Amino acid sequence: MVWAAHGSATEECPKTAVRPESVAWLELWATWRRCGKGIPAHWSAKDLDAIAVLEGEWERLEDEARRFRD
């Protein structure tokens, strides 16, 4: 194992796993959150899946932070 955090682990450097497509999804997710979380009709299934995964991770981290504060 090379890296582990928040319930995730990898045997490769995670920086090499970040591709331009991954960065684009992070930007899409951030914009989606800022603009009210509506779903444009032209988004692909991959885009929607990426948004769902990122939002799920965000909620999980927020939950962990909330439990840590309480």
C-alpha positions in Angstrom: 0.0 0.0 0.0 1.4 3.4 -1.0 -1.4 5.7 0.2 -4.5 5.5 2.5 -6.9 8.0 3.8 -10.6 8.2 4.7 -11.4 4.6 4.0 -9.6 4.6 0.6 -6.3 2.9 -0.2 -4.1 2.4 -3.3 -1.0 0.6 -4.3 -0.1 3.4 -6.8 0.7 7.1 -6.3 -2.7 8.8 -6.4 -1.3 11.8 -8.2 -0.7 9.6 -11.3 -4.4 8.6 -11.2 -5.6 12.2 -11.6 -6.2 12.7 -15.3 -7.6 15.8 -17.1 -11.0 14.1 -17.1 -10.8 13.7 -13.3 -10.0 17.4 -13.0 -12.9 18.3 -15.3 -15.3 16.3 -13.1 -14.1 18.0 -10.0 -14.7 21.4 -11.7 -18.1 20.2 -12.9 -19.0 19.1 -9.4 -17.9 22.4 -7.8 -19.9 24.4 -10.4 -22.9 22.1 -9.9 -22.9 22.7 -6.1 -22.5 26.5 -6.6 -25.4 26.7 -9.1 -28.1 25.0 -7.1 -27.5 21.3 -8.0 -29.7 21.2 -11.1 -29.1 18.5 -13.7 -28.7 19.7 -17.3 -30.1 17.4 -19.9 -26.9 17.3 -21.9 -24.8 15.7 -19.2 -23.6 12.2 -19.9 -24.2 9.2 -17.7 -20.5 9.3 -16.8 -20.8 12.9 -15.7 -23.8 12.1 -13.6 -22.0 9.1 -12.0 -18.9 11.2 -11.3 -21.1 13.9 -9.7 -22.9 11.2 -7.5 -19.5 9.8 -6.4 -18.0 13.2 -5.6 -21.2 14.3 -3.7 -21.3 11.1 -1.7 -17.6 11.5 -0.7 -18.3 15.1 0.2 -21.2 14.1 2.4 -19.2 11.3 4.1 -16.3 13.7 4.9 -18.8 16.3 6.2 -20.4 13.7 8.4 -17.0 12.6 9.8 -16.1 16.3 10.5 -19.4 16.8 12.2 -18.9 13.8 14.4 -15.3 14.9 15.2 -16.6 18.4 16.3 -19.4 16.9 18.5 
